[in-house]
Amino acid sequence: MVIESKNIQDGFEGFENRLLQICDRKDQEFRNKFKDKVFLMEKILKLASKDKMYIVSK
């Protein structure tokens, strides 16, 4: 599945909000359980450009 968003604010606002919720959680067990996914989401957000963004998932 490929998701394309020409405007990162439109396509990833909810995604970014969810990521921030996960990163701000104090529940260490939750963070440990999902740390690989949190790391991947952080990496995707860092790679996001303001012009165009592609996410490819299996």
N, C-alpha and C positions, 0 to 999 in steps of 0.2 A: 504494500500500500504506500502510495506517495501522496503527501499532502503539500500543496503549494499555496503559499500566501504571499501576495505582492506587497501587502502592508502588514508588517509584523504585529502591529497593535491589534489589527482585526483578527488575525489567525491565531495568535498565541497569548492573548491577554488572560484567558481562563487557564491556560497551561502554565503560564508564569505565576499566576496567583496560587495555583495548586502547589507548584514547586516551592514557593515561599512558605506556604502553610507547612509543608513537610519539613523544610529546613529549619523552621522556627519551633518545631515541636520539641518539648522537653522530654518526651518519652524515649528513653535511650533504647529500650527493647524494640520499639517501632523503627527507630533509625537504623539499628543494627540489621533488622530483618530486610529493610529496603535500601541499604546503603549503596548497593550496586546500581539500582535504578535511580537513586538520587544523584549519584555521581554522573551517570549517563545524561540525565536531564540537565544538570549543571553544565556539562560539556556542550550539549546541544545549544543551550541558551548563549553560551560564550561564543559559539561559532556562528550564531545568527547574525545576518547582516541586516541593515535597515532597508535595503532595497528588495531583497528576495530571500526566501527561506525555504529549504526543502527538508522534510523529515522522511526517511525511508525506514520502515519497520518490517519485520518478517511476519 
